[in-house]
């Protein structure tokens, strides 16, 4: 069996798995749409809007928390490193006479 035949077999296998996954996702989406249409669509849309609103609020707070943490770390790094440059220029000369 040559390397090219092995690659062709792998491609067929990969395409079959891809087609199977695609069909599965389409069936899932159709089933979900059917359930929403069979139930009360207004209730489902209201629940979805409420979930989206909650997710938007939580993600906004998470972004703000990450921003505050990054600014705090930047400030801490500046406070630790900035004075060291200035203090070397103004430090008195030290001699080590033994």
KAFEN-V814882 format. One record per backbone hydrogen bond with DSSP energy under -1.0 kcal/mol. NH is the residue of the N-H (numbers start at 1). CO is the residue of the C=O. Records with the same first field share a line. If there is no record, write none. Layout:
# KAFEN-V814882
NH=CO, CO
This chain:
# KAFEN-V814882
6=2
7=3
8=4
9=5
10=6
11=7
12=8
13=9
14=10
15=11
16=12
17=13
18=14
19=15
20=16
21=17
22=18
23=19
24=20
25=21
26=22
27=23
28=24
29=25
30=26
31=27
32=28
33=29
34=30
35=31
36=32
37=33
38=34
39=35
44=40
45=41
46=42
47=43
48=44
49=45
50=46
51=47
52=48
53=49
54=50
55=51
56=52
57=53
58=54
59=55
60=56
61=57
62=58
63=59
64=60
65=61
66=62
67=63
68=64
69=65
70=66
71=67
72=68
73=69
74=70
75=71
76=72
77=73
78=74
79=75
80=76
81=77
82=78
87=83
88=84
90=86
